[in-house]
Amino acid sequence: MNNTKRMSGKVLQWNYDQILAASEQKCCYSLTRRDVALIMAISEQMHWSTRYLSPSGTEIDTDLIDAWASGMETRLMDGCCPDGTLSRFTDDGIFQTSVDGGETWQDAPDSDPRNSGTLSPPLPGSGDNVRCAASDNVRDNFTSMRDSTVALLTAGTTVLAILAGIVGLVGVILGLSGAATAIGVLLIGLSAELLSLTPESVTDQLDETTMDDFRCLVYCNMEDNGQFTYAGWQALISAISSTFTGFPLTFFMSITQSLGYIGMSNAGTMGAATASDCDGCDCDCDGETVGETLIVFHGTEISRTGCNLQVTATLDGSNNAVTITWDGVHSWKLTVEALISGSTGSSTWQWYTWDGSEHGPFTSGSAPIGVEVTTIELSGTPGNDFAVSWDVATP
């Protein structure tokens, strides 16, 4: 079928009506890697509405053609092996294969192209200094990728140029020269999103504070020698997902997934970092930070982390009480509560809920575990001294 029409002898256009009517049925074709490379070389134009012509006068749906082109690019870069085995990356970055045409899928780490990379020796030395230095190196390598894409955006670029640049850096870290087609599928979304941002926006969203937050996630999920296990790499992916949103989530997730556990380990060895202080990284909370934002309104703070507060009750009227409230931005929930000293006598819990607006107060003899709140107070009967430990989380 001829889906093209020449316009003014210069620009080749595709017949929008014929493509719109085409089947979504998946078929197998015998394509060489060169064939794929040739199609990918022109695939960016498939996102442009000016490359389509509708003989019937149907309006070109830009969202639809973008979905067509993106889907084709993904399938070309995530295709069939010569033995008929299908392969794919899940949303969590796990490599899977299917031998029954896609009816069922199995995790296949032994066939994962990222696991074919060369694992570099760990940094010399031992102890927390090595782990801290490795996490610094990882952050610095991700910062270099940020800066490289900012330079491309400043100069004016294309999705394919951004994709090629990031894939090239990932290949160097992995020690793989032929991994681009397989791993590039994990980076298409990042490349497209980058093209929609300004250089200033990228720099603002990936500022030094954000990069340091990522460094702590790396530090908390790597081994003492500064390398990653497969399980540690998966735990890092989970921590990234629960810590970041928006473009920072796309940036850190896409590159971490594309590197795999070998690439993330190697990134820790590539650099000159000699850091010896990662005390600011709270590894007990798996990236949770809401505890750092909360305000102890009644009580004397004993300690706090991103996921736990310990507070001694102080007098509120005639009763001792602990009251913890939000900062006006970060709603929270209580996940576990316990007494660490003393007794409340009989307990009275009071709280305000949040669903975009505040409601309450609500009162009960039991803690509002798992409820999205702005404020919680626990008060005891007069004359009872006590201290509490509250585990907190982002709803």
VOPAGU-2260 file (C-alpha; in pm, 1 decimal, decimal comma):
REM VOPAGU-2260
SITE   aa  ch    i         X         Y         Z
SITE  MET   A    0       0,0       0,0       0,0
SITE  ASN   A    1     132,6     341,4     -94,7
SITE  ASN   A    2      72,7     570,9     200,8
SITE  THR   A    3     260,1     870,5      63,4
SITE  LYS   A    4     193,4    1162,9    -166,9
SITE  ARG   A    5     448,7    1410,9    -298,2
SITE  MET   A    6     367,3    1776,9    -230,9
SITE  SER   A    7     517,2    2054,9    -441,9
SITE  GLY   A    8     798,2    1825,8    -554,0
SITE  LYS   A    9     980,0    1875,0    -222,3
SITE  VAL   A   10     807,2    1733,2      84,3
SITE  LEU   A   11     694,7    1370,9     103,2
SITE  GLN   A   12     367,7    1335,9     291,9
SITE  TRP   A   13     186,1    1031,4     429,4
SITE  ASN   A   14    -177,8     955,7     354,8
SITE  TYR   A   15    -338,8    1020,5     694,6
SITE  ASP   A   16    -669,8     856,4     595,8
SITE  GLN   A   17    -508,3     527,1     494,1
SITE  ILE   A   18    -290,5     511,1     805,8
SITE  LEU   A   19    -588,3     596,7    1029,1
SITE  ALA   A   20    -784,3     308,2     877,6
SITE  ALA   A   21    -497,0      56,7     907,3
SITE  SER   A   22    -523,1    -239,7    1143,1
SITE  GLU   A   23    -360,9    -247,2    1488,8
SITE  GLN   A   24    -282,9    -617,8    1442,9
SITE  LYS   A   25      79,3    -700,2    1522,9
SITE  CYS   A   26     279,3    -883,7    1255,9
SITE  CYS   A   27     633,5   -1017,9    1232,6
SITE  TYR   A   28     871,9    -879,6     969,0
SITE  SER   A   29    1225,0    -978,5     881,6
SITE  LEU   A   30    1422,8    -658,3     934,6
SITE  THR   A   31    1797,3    -620,6     961,8
SITE  ARG   A   32    1947,6    -384,7    1217,5
SITE  ARG   A   33    2029,0    -154,9     925,7
SITE  ASP   A   34    1660,5    -154,8     826,6
SITE  VAL   A   35    1568,1     -50,7    1179,4
SITE  ALA   A   36    1836,2     218,2    1179,5
SITE  LEU   A   37    1702,6     361,6     851,3
SITE  ILE   A   38    1344,4     374,1     979,0
SITE  MET   A   39    1453,6     528,7    1308,7
SITE  ALA   A   40    1649,3     793,5    1116,8
SITE  ILE   A   41    1324,8     934,5     976,2
SITE  SER   A   42    1095,1     845,7    1265,9
SITE  GLU   A   43    1112,7    1191,9    1421,6
SITE  GLN   A   44     931,4    1336,2    1118,5
SITE  MET   A   45     645,4    1096,4    1190,1
SITE  HIS   A   46     563,8    1308,8    1495,9
SITE  TRP   A   47     509,8    1619,4    1275,9
SITE  SER   A   48     158,4    1702,1    1157,5
SITE  THR   A   49     302,6    1870,8     847,9
SITE  ARG   A   50     416,2    1529,8     718,6
SITE  TYR   A   51      54,6    1408,6     687,1
SITE  LEU   A   52    -207,2    1483,1     423,3
SITE  SER   A   53    -575,4    1389,4     452,1
SITE  PRO   A   54    -746,0    1364,0     109,3
SITE  SER   A   55   -1082,7    1359,1     289,6
SITE  GLY   A   56   -1003,6    1677,7     479,0
SITE  THR   A   57    -996,8    1505,0     818,1
SITE  GLU   A   58    -820,3    1716,2    1078,9
SITE  ILE   A   59    -477,8    1574,8    1169,9
SITE  ASP   A   60    -484,3    1464,0    1535,2
SITE  THR   A   61    -139,4    1559,7    1667,6
SITE  ASP   A   62    -176,7    1350,9    1985,1
SITE  LEU   A   63    -273,1    1048,1    1778,1
SITE  ILE   A   64      16,8    1070,2    1533,6
SITE  ASP   A   65     255,8    1124,4    1824,1
SITE  ALA   A   66     123,2     803,2    1981,6
SITE  TRP   A   67     162,5     619,6    1648,4
SITE  ALA   A   68     520,9     730,7    1606,2
SITE  SER   A   69     620,1     669,7    1968,4
SITE  GLY   A   70     465,4     323,2    1961,8
SITE  MET   A   71     647,5     234,7    1640,7
SITE  GLU   A   72     979,1     356,6    1783,2
SITE  THR   A   73     927,9     154,1    2098,9
SITE  ARG   A   74     844,3    -163,0    1906,4
SITE  LEU   A   75    1138,9    -121,2    1669,3
SITE  MET   A   76    1377,2     -87,8    1962,7
SITE  ASP   A   77    1215,2    -369,4    2159,7
SITE  GLY   A   78    1177,7    -627,1    1887,4
SITE  CYS   A   79    1201,4    -998,0    1810,9
SITE  CYS   A   80    1518,2   -1203,2    1835,5
SITE  PRO   A   81    1618,0   -1437,8    1548,1
SITE  ASP   A   82    1484,2   -1743,1    1738,0
SITE  GLY   A   83    1136,5   -1591,3    1757,6
SITE  THR   A   84    1164,5   -1494,4    2123,2
SITE  LEU   A   85     997,0   -1165,5    2207,7
SITE  SER   A   86    1150,6    -928,8    2458,9
SITE  ARG   A   87    1035,2    -622,5    2647,2
SITE  PHE   A   88    1109,7    -396,5    2942,5
SITE  THR   A   89     831,9    -359,9    3201,1
SITE  ASP   A   90     733,5     -23,0    3347,5
SITE  ASP   A   91     966,1    -106,3    3638,2
SITE  GLY   A   92    1259,4    -160,0    3400,1
SITE  ILE   A   93    1262,2    -540,7    3431,2
SITE  PHE   A   94    1369,6    -730,3    3116,7
SITE  GLN   A   95    1129,2   -1008,2    3018,1
SITE  THR   A   96    1100,1   -1257,5    2734,0
SITE  SER   A   97     813,7   -1451,1    2577,3
SITE  VAL   A   98     831,4   -1768,9    2367,2
SITE  ASP   A   99     457,8   -1791,0    2296,3
SITE  GLY   A  100     402,2   -1475,6    2096,0
SITE  GLY   A  101     348,2   -1250,5    2396,6
SITE  GLU   A  102      79,7   -1455,5    2570,9
SITE  THR   A  103     299,8   -1498,8    2878,7
SITE  TRP   A  104     616,4   -1321,3    2994,7
SITE  GLN   A  105     898,7   -1424,8    3227,1
SITE  ASP   A  106    1174,4   -1221,1    3394,1
SITE  ALA   A  107    1496,3   -1297,5    3207,4
SITE  PRO   A  108    1796,6   -1140,3    3385,2
SITE  ASP   A  109    2037,7   -1376,9    3206,8
SITE  SER   A  110    1926,0   -1235,7    2869,8
SITE  ASP   A  111    1908,9    -873,8    2986,1
SITE  PRO   A  112    2144,8    -668,0    2763,0
SITE  ARG   A  113    2233,2    -449,2    3061,1
SITE  ASN   A  114    2371,0    -753,5    3242,7
SITE  SER   A  115    2617,4    -815,9    2959,3
SITE  GLY   A  116    2819,6    -513,9    3063,6
SITE  THR   A  117    3158,9    -537,5    3228,5
SITE  LEU   A  118    3147,7    -486,7    3605,2
SITE  SER   A  119    3433,0    -260,6    3711,6
SITE  PRO   A  120    3625,9    -335,0    4032,6
SITE  PRO   A  121    3495,9    -142,0    4335,1
SITE  LEU   A  122    3673,6     163,9    4467,7
SITE  PRO   A  123    3978,9      81,7    4682,4
SITE  GLY   A  124    3944,7      76,5    5058,5
SITE  SER   A  125    3663,5     -32,2    5283,5
SITE  GLY   A  126    3399,0     101,3    5515,0
SITE  ASP   A  127    3148,6     384,0    5483,8
SITE  ASN   A  128    3398,1     614,8    5308,8
SITE  VAL   A  129    3395,2     391,6    5000,7
SITE  ARG   A  130    3014,9     374,6    4988,9
SITE  CYS   A  131    2986,6     749,5    5033,4
SITE  ALA   A  132    3245,6     825,6    4763,9
SITE  ALA   A  133    3071,0     588,3    4522,8
SITE  SER   A  134    2735,5     760,1    4577,6
SITE  ASP   A  135    2905,2    1094,3    4509,1
SITE  ASN   A  136    3041,9     956,6    4181,3
SITE  VAL   A  137    2696,9     834,0    4077,1
SITE  ARG   A  138    2546,5    1175,2    4148,3
SITE  ASP   A  139    2826,0    1346,2    3953,9
SITE  ASN   A  140    2774,2    1118,4    3652,2
SITE  PHE   A  141    2401,5    1192,6    3651,0
SITE  THR   A  142    2484,0    1562,8    3683,3
SITE  SER   A  143    2706,0    1531,5    3375,1
SITE  MET   A  144    2414,8    1380,0    3182,8
SITE  ARG   A  145    2195,5    1669,1    3297,5
SITE  ASP   A  146    2453,3    1923,3    3184,1
SITE  SER   A  147    2504,5    1750,2    2848,2
SITE  THR   A  148    2133,5    1760,6    2769,3
SITE  VAL   A  149    2112,1    2124,4    2880,4
SITE  ALA   A  150    2392,2    2202,9    2633,3
SITE  LEU   A  151    2202,5    2024,5    2354,1
SITE  LEU   A  152    1882,4    2210,5    2436,0
SITE  THR   A  153    2068,3    2541,2    2441,8
SITE  ALA   A  154    2215,6    2476,0    2097,9
SITE  GLY   A  155    1884,8    2354,8    1953,3
SITE  THR   A  156    1840,2    1982,7    1898,8
SITE  THR   A  157    1609,4    1689,4    1817,7
SITE  VAL   A  158    1467,8    1394,2    2007,6
SITE  LEU   A  159    1704,6    1158,9    1827,4
SITE  ALA   A  160    2008,2    1373,1    1908,8
SITE  ILE   A  161    1915,6    1377,8    2278,9
SITE  LEU   A  162    1846,5    1003,7    2271,7
SITE  ALA   A  163    2177,9     932,4    2100,1
SITE  GLY   A  164    2366,1    1146,4    2350,6
SITE  ILE   A  165    2215,6     980,6    2659,2
SITE  VAL   A  166    2241,8     629,6    2514,6
SITE  GLY   A  167    2606,3     695,5    2431,9
SITE  LEU   A  168    2684,0     795,9    2790,8
SITE  VAL   A  169    2494,6     495,2    2924,9
SITE  GLY   A  170    2688,3     266,7    2689,4
SITE  VAL   A  171    3020,4     404,6    2811,0
SITE  ILE   A  172    2927,2     343,7    3175,6
SITE  LEU   A  173    2801,4      -6,7    3098,9
SITE  GLY   A  174    3105,0     -87,1    2886,9
SITE  LEU   A  175    2881,2    -186,8    2596,6
SITE  SER   A  176    2921,0     -58,1    2243,6
SITE  GLY   A  177    2619,1    -228,9    2090,8
SITE  ALA   A  178    2357,6    -177,7    2359,6
SITE  ALA   A  179    2196,7     132,2    2211,3
SITE  THR   A  180    1903,8     -33,9    2033,6
SITE  ALA   A  181    1808,8    -253,8    2326,7
SITE  ILE   A  182    1851,0       4,8    2602,9
SITE  GLY   A  183    1735,3     309,0    2408,0
SITE  VAL   A  184    1371,7     202,5    2446,7
SITE  LEU   A  185    1398,6     293,1    2817,1
SITE  LEU   A  186    1514,2     644,1    2730,2
SITE  ILE   A  187    1267,9     747,9    2458,3
SITE  GLY   A  188    1023,4     902,4    2705,9
SITE  LEU   A  189    1298,7    1099,6    2877,7
SITE  SER   A  190    1432,5    1228,4    2545,7
SITE  ALA   A  191    1088,9    1342,5    2429,5
SITE  GLU   A  192    1014,0    1514,1    2761,5
SITE  LEU   A  193    1348,9    1692,2    2757,3
SITE  LEU   A  194    1268,6    1841,7    2418,0
SITE  SER   A  195     955,2    2000,7    2568,0
SITE  LEU   A  196    1157,6    2179,1    2839,3
SITE  THR   A  197    1381,8    2481,9    2836,6
SITE  PRO   A  198    1745,9    2455,4    2950,9
SITE  GLU   A  199    1657,8    2673,1    3250,1
SITE  SER   A  200    1368,4    2445,8    3349,0
SITE  VAL   A  201    1588,3    2136,1    3339,5
SITE  THR   A  202    1849,5    2304,2    3558,6
SITE  ASP   A  203    1588,0    2435,5    3801,7
SITE  GLN   A  204    1412,8    2100,7    3840,7
SITE  LEU   A  205    1740,5    1911,1    3875,8
SITE  ASP   A  206    1904,7    2157,4    4114,0
SITE  GLU   A  207    2177,5    2065,1    4360,3
SITE  THR   A  208    1929,2    1982,3    4636,5
SITE  THR   A  209    1747,5    1737,1    4410,0
SITE  MET   A  210    2075,3    1580,9    4296,1
SITE  ASP   A  211    2181,6    1540,7    4660,7
SITE  ASP   A  212    1847,8    1375,7    4744,6
SITE  PHE   A  213    1918,5    1127,1    4465,5
SITE  ARG   A  214    2270,6    1073,7    4598,8
SITE  CYS   A  215    2126,1     970,3    4935,8
SITE  LEU   A  216    1891,6     718,8    4772,7
SITE  VAL   A  217    2191,6     571,2    4591,9
SITE  TYR   A  218    2395,4     562,2    4912,7
SITE  CYS   A  219    2118,2     391,6    5108,7
SITE  ASN   A  220    2061,4     113,4    4853,9
SITE  MET   A  221    2416,8      18,0    4754,1
SITE  GLU   A  222    2646,7    -229,8    4926,2
SITE  ASP   A  223    2927,7    -132,8    5163,1
SITE  ASN   A  224    3180,5    -166,2    4877,4
SITE  GLY   A  225    2990,9      92,8    4671,5
SITE  GLN   A  226    2840,3    -157,3    4426,6
SITE  PHE   A  227    2482,8    -266,1    4360,5
SITE  THR   A  228    2324,5    -607,0    4373,2
SITE  TYR   A  229    2028,5    -679,2    4147,2
SITE  ALA   A  230    1799,4    -653,7    4454,1
SITE  GLY   A  231    1960,1    -326,6    4563,5
SITE  TRP   A  232    1909,5    -179,1    4217,0
SITE  GLN   A  233    1541,0    -276,6    4227,1
SITE  ALA   A  234    1509,2    -120,8    4573,3
SITE  LEU   A  235    1663,5     200,4    4436,7
SITE  ILE   A  236    1405,2     209,5    4156,2
SITE  SER   A  237    1128,9     175,2    4415,7
SITE  ALA   A  238    1281,8     453,9    4628,0
SITE  ILE   A  239    1306,3     685,6    4324,6
SITE  SER   A  240     939,8     620,7    4245,9
SITE  SER   A  241     829,0     712,1    4599,2
SITE  THR   A  242    1057,3    1017,2    4634,2
SITE  PHE   A  243    1033,4    1214,7    4308,6
SITE  THR   A  244     756,1    1339,1    4083,2
SITE  GLY   A  245     736,4    1508,3    3744,0
SITE  PHE   A  246    1047,4    1549,7    3532,8
SITE  PRO   A  247    1297,9    1454,9    3809,3
SITE  LEU   A  248    1116,7    1119,3    3840,4
SITE  THR   A  249    1143,5    1061,9    3463,6
SITE  PHE   A  250    1510,6    1162,7    3458,7
SITE  PHE   A  251    1632,7     949,8    3749,1
SITE  MET   A  252    1406,6     653,7    3673,1
SITE  SER   A  253    1486,2     630,4    3301,0
SITE  ILE   A  254    1862,9     645,4    3341,9
SITE  THR   A  255    1872,3     417,0    3647,2
SITE  GLN   A  256    1660,2     159,6    3464,5
SITE  SER   A  257    1872,8     179,7    3151,3
SITE  LEU   A  258    2199,0     131,6    3345,0
SITE  GLY   A  259    2086,8    -174,5    3539,6
SITE  TYR   A  260    2272,3    -288,1    3848,2
SITE  ILE   A  261    2604,2    -326,0    3662,4
SITE  GLY   A  262    2589,2      23,2    3513,9
SITE  MET   A  263    2493,4     180,0    3846,8
SITE  SER   A  264    2785,0      -2,3    4010,3
SITE  ASN   A  265    3022,6     120,6    3741,3
SITE  ALA   A  266    2893,2     476,9    3776,7
SITE  GLY   A  267    3011,0     463,0    4137,6
SITE  THR   A  268    3367,8     393,3    4026,1
SITE  MET   A  269    3383,5     657,2    3751,3
SITE  GLY   A  270    3498,8     977,1    3916,7
SITE  ALA   A  271    3738,2    1124,7    4167,0
SITE  ALA   A  272    3505,6    1159,3    4466,4
SITE  THR   A  273    3666,3    1099,8    4807,6
SITE  ALA   A  274    3364,8    1186,6    5023,3
SITE  SER   A  275    3371,4    1064,7    5380,7
SITE  ASP   A  276    3053,6    1215,1    5525,4
SITE  CYS   A  277    2710,3    1085,0    5432,6
SITE  ASP   A  278    2561,1    1143,2    5776,9
SITE  GLY   A  279    2293,3    1359,7    5619,6
SITE  CYS   A  280    2150,1    1056,1    5437,0
SITE  ASP   A  281    1869,8     897,1    5638,1
SITE  CYS   A  282    1873,1     535,3    5526,5
SITE  ASP   A  283    1612,3     407,7    5768,3
SITE  CYS   A  284    1320,1     566,4    5587,0
SITE  ASP   A  285    1362,0     442,1    5226,3
SITE  GLY   A  286    1345,0     797,3    5095,1
SITE  GLU   A  287    1051,3     914,5    5306,6
SITE  THR   A  288    1099,6    1278,0    5413,1
SITE  VAL   A  289     764,0    1401,9    5543,5
SITE  GLY   A  290     881,5    1365,4    5904,7
SITE  GLU   A  291    1132,9    1642,7    5845,0
SITE  THR   A  292     851,4    1882,5    5751,6
SITE  LEU   A  293     623,5    1829,8    6053,1
SITE  ILE   A  294     592,5    2072,0    6346,1
SITE  VAL   A  295     582,5    1962,8    6711,5
SITE  PHE   A  296     312,9    2198,2    6844,1
SITE  HIS   A  297     280,6    2045,1    7193,5
SITE  GLY   A  298     561,4    1835,1    7336,3
SITE  THR   A  299     939,2    1829,5    7354,9
SITE  GLU   A  300    1108,8    1672,4    7056,7
SITE  ILE   A  301    1346,1    1386,2    7137,4
SITE  SER   A  302    1447,1    1295,0    6782,6
SITE  ARG   A  303    1316,4    1285,4    6429,3
SITE  THR   A  304    1389,4    1130,3    6091,7
SITE  GLY   A  305    1204,3    1148,8    5763,1
SITE  CYS   A  306     969,2     873,4    5882,6
SITE  ASN   A  307     963,8     890,5    6263,1
SITE  LEU   A  308     921,3    1142,7    6545,0
SITE  GLN   A  309     982,9    1079,1    6913,3
SITE  VAL   A  310     830,0    1335,9    7148,1
SITE  THR   A  311     780,6    1380,2    7522,1
SITE  ALA   A  312     433,8    1510,2    7616,2
SITE  THR   A  313     402,3    1855,0    7774,6
SITE  LEU   A  314     115,5    2023,5    7955,4
SITE  ASP   A  315    -177,9    2137,4    7741,9
SITE  GLY   A  316    -432,9    2278,3    7984,6
SITE  SER   A  317    -471,3    2018,1    8260,7
SITE  ASN   A  318    -347,0    1721,7    8053,6
SITE  ASN   A  319     -11,1    1625,3    7908,7
SITE  ALA   A  320     -32,3    1599,3    7531,7
SITE  VAL   A  321     162,5    1550,3    7210,9
SITE  THR   A  322      42,9    1751,6    6911,9
SITE  ILE   A  323     207,9    1725,5    6571,4
SITE  THR   A  324      89,0    1936,8    6279,6
SITE  TRP   A  325     181,2    1996,0    5920,6
SITE  ASP   A  326     375,2    2280,1    5761,6
SITE  GLY   A  327      75,0    2388,5    5553,5
SITE  VAL   A  328     203,0    2201,9    5247,8
SITE  HIS   A  329     275,5    1837,1    5326,5
SITE  SER   A  330     -21,0    1635,5    5452,2
SITE  TRP   A  331      76,5    1311,8    5626,4
SITE  LYS   A  332     -43,3     994,1    5787,3
SITE  LEU   A  333      38,8     805,6    6106,2
SITE  THR   A  334     140,6     446,1    6030,1
SITE  VAL   A  335     260,5     315,2    6368,5
SITE  GLU   A  336     229,3     462,0    6719,2
SITE  ALA   A  337     391,0     342,8    7040,0
SITE  LEU   A  338     472,4     460,5    7391,8
SITE  ILE   A  339     844,3     470,2    7467,2
SITE  SER   A  340     801,0     571,7    7832,2
SITE  GLY   A  341     531,0     642,9    8090,3
SITE  SER   A  342     158,9     598,6    8047,1
SITE  THR   A  343    -125,9     807,2    7908,3
SITE  GLY   A  344    -377,8     660,1    8152,3
SITE  SER   A  345    -670,9     671,4    7914,9
SITE  SER   A  346    -590,7     799,5    7566,4
SITE  THR   A  347    -782,3    1059,5    7371,3
SITE  TRP   A  348    -691,1    1108,9    7004,7
SITE  GLN   A  349    -801,0    1416,0    6809,9
SITE  TRP   A  350    -719,6    1490,9    6447,9
SITE  TYR   A  351    -802,5    1692,8    6137,5
SITE  THR   A  352    -826,6    1520,7    5798,4
SITE  TRP   A  353    -720,0    1654,8    5459,9
SITE  ASP   A  354    -861,8    1588,1    5112,7
SITE  GLY   A  355    -774,8    1920,1    4955,2
SITE  SER   A  356    -950,1    2098,4    5239,7
SITE  GLU   A  357    -936,4    2045,8    5614,3
SITE  HIS   A  358   -1210,3    1865,4    5810,6
SITE  GLY   A  359   -1255,6    1801,0    6183,2
SITE  PRO   A  360   -1177,8    1777,7    6459,0
SITE  PHE   A  361   -1247,6    1405,9    6498,6
SITE  THR   A  362   -1208,4    1233,6    6835,5
SITE  SER   A  363   -1156,5     869,2    6932,3
SITE  GLY   A  364    -989,5     645,3    7184,8
SITE  SER   A  365    -790,3     487,5    6900,8
SITE  ALA   A  366    -521,1     636,5    6678,6
SITE  PRO   A  367    -620,2     740,0    6323,0
SITE  ILE   A  368    -375,6     499,1    6158,2
SITE  GLY   A  369    -347,0     546,7    5781,1
SITE  VAL   A  370    -572,8     853,3    5765,2
SITE  GLU   A  371    -449,8    1153,2    5563,9
SITE  VAL   A  372    -426,9    1435,6    5817,6
SITE  THR   A  373    -293,5    1780,6    5890,7
SITE  THR   A  374    -281,4    1752,5    6271,0
SITE  ILE   A  375    -293,8    1477,2    6533,8
SITE  GLU   A  376    -304,9    1519,3    6911,6
SITE  LEU   A  377    -274,6    1248,6    7175,5
SITE  SER   A  378    -365,5    1351,7    7530,9
SITE  GLY   A  379    -365,4    1148,7    7851,8
SITE  THR   A  380    -547,6    1176,8    8179,9
SITE  PRO   A  381    -420,9    1444,2    8424,2
SITE  GLY   A  382    -102,5    1358,4    8608,3
SITE  ASN   A  383      27,5    1107,2    8353,5
SITE  ASP   A  384     366,6    1166,2    8193,0
SITE  PHE   A  385     455,3     985,7    7870,5
SITE  ALA   A  386     664,6     991,9    7554,1
SITE  VAL   A  387     570,0     857,6    7212,2
SITE  SER   A  388     726,8     725,6    6896,3
SITE  TRP   A  389     523,5     788,7    6582,7
SITE  ASP   A  390     605,3     646,1    6240,1
SITE  VAL   A  391     481,1     886,0    5972,3
SITE  ALA   A  392     454,3     869,8    5593,7
SITE  THR   A  393     336,6    1060,4    5289,7
SITE  PRO   A  394     -22,1     954,1    5200,8
